[in-house]
Amino acid sequence: MLECPSEPLAAMARLAGSGLFGDYVVYERPGAWTFAGGVLGEVVLDAGAVRTRWPDRPPST
């Protein structure tokens, strides 16, 4: 965990705009912000299918 003395929204925007991560997600909860950058695995859901992708494994549907 990292304490952020600046405004959390501004810090998240700087991380997202840094160019260090192709994909990222920001989670906001009361009193806490979380930034997750990069992709380790992927799960995609839509109305008709679930697709997964993990390193060193073929994609599955």
ABEGO torsion letter per residue (X at the ends): XBBBABBAAAAAAAAAAAGABABBBBBBBBGBBBBBBEBABBBBBBAABBBBBBBGBBBBX
